[in-house]
């Protein structure tokens, strides 16, 4: 999951070298924290959160294979 979120985020932002992704694994769930440069926050979130929602949808679909629940958090 971490690699997938990192790949998507790096393709969206102006400063791909400042993208940081952390993954915390639990028994039934995975938490993925995405951190980007402050200038790139709008590009990752999108208008009315559409891009952030799309990222979460893609990651959830990928997690279905592993029968896990995924939470993607975009942090500053």
Residue pairs with C-beta under 8 A, 6 or more apart in sequence:
1 23
1 30
1 32
1 59
1 62
1 63
1 70
2 21
2 22
2 23
2 32
4 58
4 59
4 62
5 21
5 32
5 34
5 55
5 59
5 72
6 19
6 21
8 55
8 58
9 16
9 19
9 21
9 34
9 36
9 44
9 55
10 16
10 19
12 40
12 43
12 44
12 51
13 19
13 36
13 37
13 40
13 43
13 44
14 37
14 39
14 40
14 43
15 36
15 37
15 39
15 40
18 36
18 37
18 40
19 34
19 35
19 36
20 34
20 35
20 36
21 32
21 33
21 34
21 35
22 32
22 33
22 35
23 30
23 31
23 32
23 33
24 30
24 31
24 32
24 33
28 68
28 69
29 68
29 69
29 70
29 71
30 63
30 68
30 69
30 70
30 71
31 70
31 71
31 73
32 59
32 70
32 71
32 72
32 73
33 73
33 75
34 44
34 55
34 72
34 73
34 74
34 75
35 74
35 75
35 76
36 43
36 44
36 74
38 76
41 74
41 76
43 51
44 51
44 52
44 55
44 74
45 51
45 52
45 74
46 52
46 53
46 54
52 72
52 74
55 72
56 70
56 72
59 70
59 72
60 70
62 70
63 69
63 70
